[in-house]
């Protein structure tokens, strides 16, 4: 119900609010991506138990003079920054009322998921990095990155954009997002299971002397990569070939294709070189970037923009 005491907002105030929300959501997205990357560094370097307490690191605020505690505590500090940012988004949206109605559900979802993620992070420490909790922590982390990405895209679309009906959303977009999600989850299981160097050949696994379970993890991940790549490429090529998509979605689709190609190449190098820490970390960072960009591509396609917001859609992609 509309508040009768709420005064009308001027065009300048509305533009100022939407500009502020764009800056805040984009900042939150960048910080969240860096948090995912730092989290992957913690996993790759086996620093997850660098701090044997929570929320402080062995009772210390800092500084930490060893690598593993430093990485783990830095991850926690950055998680605090992200939590503050996503709460700030929710507060601004809530205080704005109907002026920011298009972000309400996404902002609340972001706060809810970050709370779950914090709880899972604590449980992961208390259970000494049990594989189940580590996997859940990553899954929720990727979902949070996806929510923040959609929130940012929606903020940039502003109040002039509206969600398309569910029945009109491109099903291939949903398949592409789901496929890349499972690629990242299976890749994380490879890292957590210590199977990075199980198959020193690519794309098939030959001449390996690793245990059968480690080889199976690698094969499952590579199968996921194949399926995920197929559906993602089909979706992205369809977006690129359309003459009626906004230039912003076209550029996101092109970026997704480039990231996908680089990610596959990095995966091959990781397998052949038996996954040195730095390269494995780059591989995971590229995966998180691919996930965010392809979610942005799909979510932008789910938003119906007014004619004034569709920049040069006719003949703009040649």
C-alpha positions, 0 to 999 in steps of 0.5 A, a space after each residue: 500500500 502506498 504511503 499517503 504521507 510520502 511526498 512525491 520525488 523529483 526527477 533529480 532526486 530519483 536520478 540521484 537515488 538510482 545513481 547512488 544505488 548503482 555505485 553501492 551495488 557495483 562496489 558490493 559486487 566487486 568486493 564480493 568477487 574479491 571475497 570469492 577469489 580470496 576464499 579460493 586462495 585460502 582453499 588452494 593454499 590449504 589455509 582454511 584452518 590457519 585460524 583455529 578459532 572464530 571470529 578472531 584468529 586464535 584470539 587475535 585481531 591482528 596482525 598475523 605474522 604467518 601466511 596461513 593465518 594471514 590469509 584466513 583472517 584477511 578473508 574474514 575481514 573482507 567478509 565483514 566488509 561485504 556484510 556491511 556493504 550488502 546491509 547498506 544496500 538493504 538499508 538504503 533500499 528500505 529507507 527509499 520505500 517505493 522509490 527503490 521498490 525494484 530492488 527490495 526483494 533482491 536486497 533482502 535476499 542478499 542479507 539473508 544469504 550472507 547471514 547463512 554464509 557467515 554461519 556456514 563459515 563458522 561451522 566450517 572452522 568448528 568442524 575442521 574444514 569438513 568436506 560437506 561444510 566446505 562444499 556448502 560454504 562454496 555453494 552459498 558463496 556462489 549463490 550470493 555472488 549471483 544475487 549481488 550480480 543480479 542486484 547490480 544489473 537491476 540497479 543499473 536498469 533502474 525503475 524504468 526497467 521491469 522483469 519479464 514474465 517467467 514464461 517469456 524468460 529464455 530457458 537456454 539462459 537458465 540452462 547456461 547459468 545452471 551448467 556453469 554453476 555445476 562446473 564450478 562446484 565440481 571444480 571445487 570438489 576436485 580441489 577439496 578432494 586433492 585431485 588437481 593433479 590426478 590426470 596429467 593429460 588433457 582432455 582425456 585422462 590417460 597414463 595416470 597413477 592416481 587413486 581411482 576416486 581421484 580420477 573419477 573426480 577429475 572425469 566428473 568435472 571434465 564431463 561437467 565442463 563439456 556439458 556446461 560449455 555446450 549450453 553456455 555457448 549456445 546461449 551466448 551465441 544466440 544473444 550475440 546473433 540477435 540484432 535486438 539486444 542492448 549493446 550492454 548485453 551483447 558486450 556481456 555475452 562476448 566477455 562471457 565467451 572470452 572468459 569461457 575460452 580462457 577458463 578452459 585453457 587455464 584448466 588444461 594447463 592446470 591439469 598438465 602442470 599438476 596444479 601449482 597453487 598460483 595457477 590453480 588460484 587463477 583458474 578458480 578466479 576466472 571461474 568466479 568471473 565467468 559465473 558473475 558475467 554469465 549471470 549478468 548476461 542472463 539477468 539483463 535478458 530477463 529485464 524488459 527495458 524501455 526504448 530509451 534504455 536500449 542503446 543502439 540495438 539495431 545494427 549496433 553489433 556488426 
